[in-house]
Amino acid sequence: MPSRRDFLKLGLRGSSLIALAPTVPGFLARTARAATAERDSRVLVVIQLDGGNDGINTIVPFADEGYARHRQTLQLPKDQLIKIDEHVGLHPAMREAGKLLETGRLAIVPGVGYPNPSRSHFQSMAVWQTGRLDPEEHGGPGWLGRGFDTARSRAESLFIGSGTPPVALRGRRAVALSLERMEDLTLDAPVDAPRIDPTHELAGDDLTAFVRRSTLDAYTSADRLTELTRNRGTEASYPATALADRLRTIARLLKGGYATRVFYTTQGGYDTHASQLFPHADLLRVLSGALKAFLDDLAAAGLAERVLVLGFSEFGRRVAENGSAGTDHGTAGPVLLAGAGVRPGLAGTYPSLTDLEAGDLKMSVDFRRVYATVRTGWLELPADSALGDNVSPLPLLQA
């Protein structure tokens, strides 16, 4: 990455700047010139739980007689659960999530799925990523990318992690970017380099002026980010986990004023076919701790009202444990919504563990209703006809 000194040595010459432009993150440039209203817009943070989370041992229906019957090895002691109500409780490893529930910052939607479910990771994830049930339509835009395609502003989305952005962010015109490390957004800036006034109007033809402005905008944003990362002593404490690091990166970007409407990240490891008890507890402890630290960080920065977190997995697990002290691929499972803007608690009735459909929970909430709620109720994007004609939002958010 060229330094500011290298940039200045170019003398703002058009041909040299055009050659430099591809090395400058467009995300930085667009953020620097974003309107205040855009920077203050509501933000969605998606946490994808890869592998198929066992929702029954995450949000535990301890009062259902089918729980003890089907989970003889994996049954969690009732007195260790974090009670949500007289029938359902959180896994005991989710102590931090329990604190979010106590402070009105966690909503849980049980029994979320889709009609004619698939137990294939690939197929089910394609359904969740695109918001479409027909496999013939899985090659098109994702459920969030479609929303930004139709929005007035070209809001970008950002995937925090390695690899390409998920299909959910893919649009025909909407831009989805990927960031693995915070340092990838920091441009080399020597301390003795002279400063450039970012409000200075630059002369030149339209193309040259555009490239100059974009490059200067990028360095202006990089300065903000660099200053933010230097002042880490004032930020909230996070657990030492990969997921927590990713959420901390998102928090830093938000505190730095980055005009991104959607951040997306993942947590893997949920495909627990064997010896599930302790690994699953560790996964939920990591998720719970990272989520609580992230929301506390945003609250301390005065950003709590702007951010909603959506947590989902491509499917749940079967009701009965298998012969390897694990669980196999199922269908419906819980969705988590966290933030100051949610209506806290259990949203809806937990599906029965005795009235099953081929050994699986019966879906009680279509996942597209959750998406409709987030798209129109939180991000204030146009309704998405691709989700279906009869898909209505749910009362999951504060008025």
C-alpha positions as CSV (number, residue, x, y, z in Angstrom):
1,M,0.0,0.0,0.0
2,P,1.5,3.4,-1.0
3,S,2.2,5.9,1.8
4,R,0.8,9.4,1.9
5,R,4.3,10.6,1.1
6,D,4.3,8.5,-2.1
7,F,0.9,9.9,-2.9
8,L,2.1,13.5,-2.5
9,K,5.2,12.9,-4.6
10,L,2.9,12.1,-7.5
11,G,2.0,15.8,-7.5
12,L,-1.7,14.9,-8.0
13,R,-0.9,14.1,-11.6
14,G,-3.9,12.4,-13.3
15,S,-2.2,9.5,-15.0
16,S,-0.2,8.5,-11.9
17,L,-3.2,8.8,-9.6
18,I,-5.3,6.7,-11.9
19,A,-2.7,4.0,-11.6
20,L,-2.7,4.4,-7.8
21,A,-6.5,4.3,-7.5
22,P,-7.0,0.5,-7.6
23,T,-4.9,0.2,-4.4
24,V,-7.1,2.6,-2.4
25,P,-10.0,0.9,-0.6
26,G,-13.2,2.3,-2.1
27,F,-14.8,1.6,1.3
28,L,-12.6,4.2,2.9
29,A,-13.2,6.7,0.2
30,R,-16.9,6.4,0.2
31,T,-17.1,6.7,4.0
32,A,-15.2,9.9,4.1
33,R,-17.7,11.7,1.9
34,A,-20.8,10.0,3.3
35,A,-23.5,12.3,4.5
36,T,-24.1,12.6,8.2
37,A,-27.5,11.0,7.9
38,E,-26.0,8.0,6.2
39,R,-23.4,7.5,8.9
40,D,-26.2,7.7,11.5
41,S,-28.4,5.2,9.8
42,R,-29.5,2.0,11.5
43,V,-27.0,-0.9,11.2
44,L,-27.5,-4.7,11.0
45,V,-24.9,-7.1,12.2
46,V,-25.4,-10.7,11.1
47,I,-23.7,-13.6,12.9
48,Q,-24.0,-16.9,10.9
49,L,-23.7,-20.0,13.1
50,D,-22.2,-22.5,10.6
51,G,-22.9,-26.2,10.8
52,G,-26.5,-26.3,12.1
53,N,-26.9,-25.2,15.7
54,D,-28.7,-27.5,18.2
55,G,-31.4,-25.1,19.1
56,I,-33.0,-27.5,21.5
57,N,-29.9,-27.4,23.8
58,T,-29.5,-23.6,23.2
59,I,-33.0,-22.5,24.1
60,V,-34.0,-25.4,26.2
61,P,-37.7,-26.5,26.6
62,F,-37.1,-28.2,29.9
63,A,-40.8,-28.4,30.8
64,D,-41.6,-30.4,27.7
65,E,-41.8,-34.1,28.6
66,G,-40.2,-34.9,25.2
67,Y,-37.0,-33.2,26.2
68,A,-36.0,-35.8,28.9
69,R,-37.3,-38.6,26.7
70,H,-35.3,-37.7,23.6
71,R,-32.2,-36.3,25.3
72,Q,-31.1,-38.9,27.8
73,T,-27.4,-38.2,27.5
74,L,-27.5,-34.6,26.4
75,Q,-30.2,-33.4,28.8
76,L,-29.2,-30.3,30.6
77,P,-30.0,-30.1,34.4
78,K,-33.1,-27.9,34.9
79,D,-31.5,-26.1,37.9
80,Q,-28.5,-25.0,35.9
81,L,-30.6,-23.3,33.1
82,I,-31.0,-19.6,32.8
83,K,-34.8,-19.3,33.0
84,I,-36.6,-17.4,30.3
85,D,-40.0,-18.4,31.6
86,E,-41.6,-21.3,33.4
87,H,-41.1,-23.6,30.5
88,V,-37.9,-22.5,28.6
89,G,-34.4,-21.6,29.6
90,L,-31.0,-20.7,28.1
91,H,-28.1,-23.1,28.1
92,P,-26.1,-22.5,31.3
93,A,-23.0,-21.5,29.2
94,M,-24.9,-18.5,28.0
95,R,-24.6,-16.4,31.2
96,E,-23.7,-13.3,29.3
97,A,-26.7,-13.7,27.0
98,G,-28.8,-14.1,30.2
99,K,-27.6,-10.6,31.2
100,L,-28.7,-9.2,27.9
101,L,-32.1,-10.8,28.5
102,E,-32.3,-9.2,31.9
103,T,-31.5,-5.8,30.5
104,G,-34.1,-6.1,27.7
105,R,-31.6,-6.5,24.8
106,L,-32.3,-10.1,23.6
107,A,-35.2,-11.5,21.7
108,I,-35.5,-15.2,20.8
109,V,-37.7,-16.5,18.0
110,P,-38.2,-20.3,18.4
111,G,-39.0,-22.8,15.7
112,V,-37.8,-20.8,12.7
113,G,-37.5,-22.7,9.5
114,Y,-39.0,-23.0,6.0
115,P,-41.4,-25.3,4.1
116,N,-40.2,-28.6,2.8
117,P,-36.9,-28.3,4.6
118,S,-33.6,-29.8,3.5
119,R,-31.0,-31.3,5.8
120,S,-28.2,-30.5,3.4
121,H,-25.8,-27.8,4.6
122,F,-25.4,-26.5,1.1
123,Q,-29.0,-26.5,0.1
124,S,-30.3,-25.1,3.4
125,M,-27.7,-22.3,3.5
126,A,-28.6,-21.4,0.0
127,V,-32.3,-21.0,1.1
128,W,-31.3,-18.8,4.1
129,Q,-28.8,-16.7,2.1
130,T,-31.1,-15.9,-0.8
131,G,-34.4,-15.9,1.0
132,R,-35.8,-18.1,-1.8
133,L,-37.2,-21.6,-1.6
134,D,-36.7,-22.6,-5.3
135,P,-33.2,-24.0,-6.0
136,E,-33.5,-22.5,-9.5
137,E,-33.3,-19.1,-7.9
138,H,-30.3,-19.6,-5.7
139,G,-27.9,-18.2,-8.2
140,G,-29.3,-14.7,-8.0
141,P,-28.9,-11.9,-5.4
142,G,-29.0,-12.5,-1.7
143,W,-31.7,-11.3,0.6
144,L,-29.8,-8.3,1.8
145,G,-28.1,-7.5,-1.6
146,R,-31.6,-7.3,-3.2
147,G,-32.6,-4.7,-0.6
148,F,-29.6,-2.5,-1.4
149,D,-30.2,-2.9,-5.1
150,T,-33.5,-1.2,-4.7
151,A,-32.5,1.4,-2.1
152,R,-31.8,5.0,-3.1
153,S,-28.3,5.0,-1.8
154,R,-25.5,2.6,-2.7
155,A,-25.0,1.4,0.8
156,E,-22.2,-1.1,1.1
157,S,-22.1,-4.2,3.2
158,L,-18.9,-5.6,4.8
159,F,-18.1,-9.2,5.5
160,I,-15.7,-9.6,8.5
161,G,-13.7,-12.8,8.0
162,S,-11.6,-14.6,5.4
163,G,-12.8,-15.5,1.9
164,T,-15.4,-14.0,-0.3
165,P,-18.5,-12.2,1.1
166,P,-21.6,-14.5,1.6
167,V,-24.3,-14.8,-1.0
168,A,-26.7,-12.9,1.4
169,L,-24.8,-9.7,0.6
170,R,-24.6,-10.3,-3.1
171,G,-26.5,-7.8,-5.3
172,R,-26.7,-6.8,-8.9
173,R,-25.6,-3.3,-8.1
174,A,-25.0,-3.3,-4.4
175,V,-21.4,-3.6,-3.3
176,A,-20.2,-6.2,-0.8
177,L,-16.7,-6.0,0.5
178,S,-14.6,-8.3,2.7
179,L,-12.2,-7.5,5.5
180,E,-10.1,-10.1,7.4
181,R,-8.0,-7.8,9.6
182,M,-8.4,-4.3,10.9
183,E,-4.9,-3.5,9.5
184,D,-6.2,-4.1,6.0
185,L,-8.0,-0.7,6.3
186,T,-5.1,1.2,7.6
187,L,-3.0,3.0,4.9
188,D,0.6,3.7,5.6
189,A,0.9,7.2,6.8
190,P,4.3,8.5,7.9
191,V,4.1,10.9,10.9
192,D,6.2,13.6,9.1
193,A,4.1,13.6,6.0
194,P,2.4,17.0,5.3
195,R,-1.3,17.2,5.8
196,I,-3.8,17.7,3.0
197,D,-7.0,19.6,3.6
198,P,-9.8,17.1,2.6
199,T,-12.2,20.0,1.9
200,H,-9.8,21.5,-0.7
201,E,-11.3,21.5,-4.2
202,L,-9.0,19.7,-6.7
203,A,-8.8,20.9,-10.3
204,G,-8.6,18.7,-13.4
205,D,-10.9,16.9,-15.8
206,D,-13.8,14.9,-14.4
207,L,-12.0,11.5,-14.3
208,T,-8.8,12.8,-12.8
209,A,-10.7,14.9,-10.2
210,F,-12.7,11.9,-9.2
211,V,-9.7,9.7,-8.7
212,R,-7.9,12.5,-6.8
213,R,-10.9,13.0,-4.5
214,S,-11.4,9.3,-3.9
215,T,-7.8,8.9,-2.9
216,L,-7.8,11.9,-0.6
217,D,-11.0,10.6,0.9
218,A,-9.4,7.3,1.6
219,Y,-6.5,8.8,3.4
220,T,-8.9,11.0,5.4
221,S,-10.8,7.9,6.6
222,A,-7.6,6.0,7.2
223,D,-6.4,8.8,9.5
224,R,-9.6,8.4,11.5
225,L,-9.2,4.7,11.8
226,T,-5.5,4.9,12.7
227,E,-6.4,7.4,15.5
228,L,-9.2,5.1,16.7
229,T,-6.9,2.0,16.9
230,R,-4.3,4.0,18.8
231,N,-6.9,4.8,21.5
232,R,-7.7,1.2,22.4
233,G,-7.3,1.8,26.1
234,T,-10.8,3.3,26.4
235,E,-12.6,0.5,24.6
236,A,-14.6,-2.2,26.3
237,S,-13.1,-5.5,27.3
238,Y,-13.7,-8.4,25.0
239,P,-13.1,-12.1,25.5
240,A,-10.0,-13.6,23.8
241,T,-11.9,-15.4,21.0
242,A,-12.0,-15.1,17.2
243,L,-15.7,-14.1,17.2
244,A,-15.1,-11.4,19.8
245,D,-12.2,-10.0,17.7
246,R,-14.5,-9.8,14.7
247,L,-17.2,-8.0,16.6
248,R,-14.6,-5.7,18.2
249,T,-13.5,-4.8,14.6
250,I,-17.1,-4.0,13.7
251,A,-17.5,-1.8,16.9
252,R,-14.3,0.1,16.0
253,L,-15.6,0.7,12.5
254,L,-18.9,2.0,13.8
255,K,-17.2,4.2,16.3
256,G,-15.0,5.5,13.5
257,G,-18.1,6.7,11.6
258,Y,-18.0,4.1,8.8
259,A,-21.1,4.3,6.7
260,T,-21.9,0.7,6.2
261,R,-25.4,-0.6,6.8
262,V,-24.7,-4.3,7.1
263,F,-21.8,-6.1,8.8
264,Y,-21.7,-9.9,8.4
265,T,-19.5,-12.5,10.2
266,T,-19.6,-16.2,11.1
267,Q,-18.9,-18.6,13.9
268,G,-18.2,-22.2,12.8
269,G,-18.2,-25.6,14.6
270,Y,-21.9,-26.3,15.1
271,D,-22.1,-29.5,13.2
272,T,-22.1,-31.6,16.4
273,H,-22.7,-35.2,15.3
274,A,-20.7,-36.8,18.2
275,S,-19.7,-35.9,21.8
276,Q,-21.7,-32.7,21.6
277,L,-22.1,-31.8,25.2
278,F,-18.9,-29.9,26.0
279,P,-18.0,-28.5,22.5
280,H,-21.5,-27.1,22.1
281,A,-21.3,-25.5,25.5
282,D,-18.0,-23.8,24.5
283,L,-19.5,-22.5,21.2
284,L,-22.4,-21.0,23.1
285,R,-20.1,-19.5,25.7
286,V,-18.1,-17.8,23.0
287,L,-21.2,-16.5,21.2
288,S,-22.7,-15.2,24.4
289,G,-19.6,-13.5,25.7
290,A,-18.7,-11.9,22.4
291,L,-22.3,-10.6,21.9
292,K,-22.5,-9.1,25.4
293,A,-19.1,-7.4,25.1
294,F,-20.0,-6.0,21.7
295,L,-23.3,-4.5,22.8
296,D,-21.8,-3.1,26.0
297,D,-19.1,-1.5,23.9
298,L,-21.7,0.1,21.6
299,A,-23.7,1.3,24.6
300,A,-20.6,3.0,26.1
301,A,-20.0,4.7,22.8
302,G,-23.6,5.9,22.5
303,L,-24.3,3.7,19.5
304,A,-26.6,1.1,21.1
305,E,-29.8,2.5,19.5
306,R,-28.4,2.1,16.0
307,V,-27.4,-1.5,15.9
308,L,-29.4,-4.7,15.7
309,V,-27.7,-8.2,15.8
310,L,-29.3,-11.2,14.0
311,G,-28.0,-14.7,14.8
312,F,-29.1,-17.7,12.8
313,S,-28.0,-21.2,11.7
314,E,-28.9,-23.0,8.5
315,F,-30.9,-25.6,10.4
316,G,-31.5,-27.0,13.8
317,R,-30.8,-30.6,14.9
318,R,-33.1,-33.6,15.2
319,V,-35.0,-33.9,18.4
320,A,-33.6,-37.3,19.5
321,E,-29.9,-37.6,20.2
322,N,-27.9,-40.1,18.2
323,G,-25.9,-43.1,19.3
324,S,-22.7,-41.0,19.4
325,A,-23.8,-38.6,22.1
326,G,-24.4,-36.0,19.4
327,T,-27.3,-34.8,17.2
328,D,-27.9,-35.1,13.5
329,H,-29.2,-32.5,10.9
330,G,-32.7,-31.3,11.7
331,T,-34.9,-28.5,10.5
332,A,-36.3,-25.7,12.6
333,G,-34.3,-23.8,15.2
334,P,-34.1,-20.5,17.1
335,V,-33.2,-17.1,15.7
336,L,-31.6,-14.5,18.0
337,L,-32.1,-10.8,17.8
338,A,-30.1,-8.6,20.1
339,G,-29.8,-4.9,20.7
340,A,-31.6,-2.0,22.4
341,G,-34.3,-1.9,19.7
342,V,-35.8,-5.4,20.3
343,R,-38.8,-6.5,22.2
344,P,-37.1,-8.8,24.7
345,G,-37.9,-12.4,25.6
346,L,-39.4,-15.4,23.9
347,A,-41.3,-14.3,20.8
348,G,-43.8,-17.0,20.1
349,T,-44.5,-20.5,21.3
350,Y,-41.8,-23.2,21.4
351,P,-42.7,-26.1,19.1
352,S,-43.7,-29.4,20.8
353,L,-41.0,-32.1,21.4
354,T,-43.7,-34.8,21.3
355,D,-45.7,-33.7,18.3
356,L,-43.0,-34.1,15.7
357,E,-42.7,-34.2,11.9
358,A,-40.5,-37.2,10.9
359,G,-38.5,-36.8,14.1
360,D,-38.0,-33.0,13.7
361,L,-39.6,-30.0,15.3
362,K,-42.5,-28.5,13.3
363,M,-41.7,-25.1,12.0
364,S,-43.7,-22.4,13.8
365,V,-42.2,-19.3,12.2
366,D,-41.2,-18.9,8.5
367,F,-37.7,-17.4,8.4
368,R,-38.8,-15.0,5.7
369,R,-41.0,-13.3,8.2
370,V,-37.8,-12.6,10.3
371,Y,-36.1,-11.2,7.2
372,A,-39.1,-9.1,6.3
373,T,-39.0,-7.6,9.9
374,V,-35.3,-6.8,9.6
375,R,-35.4,-5.4,6.1
376,T,-38.5,-3.1,6.4
377,G,-38.7,-2.6,10.2
378,W,-35.0,-2.0,10.9
379,L,-33.1,-1.2,7.7
380,E,-36.2,0.6,6.3
381,L,-35.6,-1.0,2.9
382,P,-38.5,-1.6,0.4
383,A,-40.5,-4.7,0.9
384,D,-39.1,-7.7,-0.9
385,S,-41.6,-9.5,-3.2
386,A,-39.0,-12.3,-3.7
387,L,-39.7,-13.4,-0.1
388,G,-43.2,-14.3,-1.0
389,D,-46.6,-12.6,-1.4
390,N,-47.9,-13.5,2.1
391,V,-44.8,-12.9,4.1
392,S,-45.5,-10.3,6.8
393,P,-43.2,-8.8,9.4
394,L,-43.2,-10.0,13.1
395,P,-43.6,-7.7,16.2
396,L,-40.0,-8.2,17.2
397,L,-38.8,-4.6,17.3
398,Q,-39.6,-1.7,19.6
399,A,-42.0,0.9,18.1
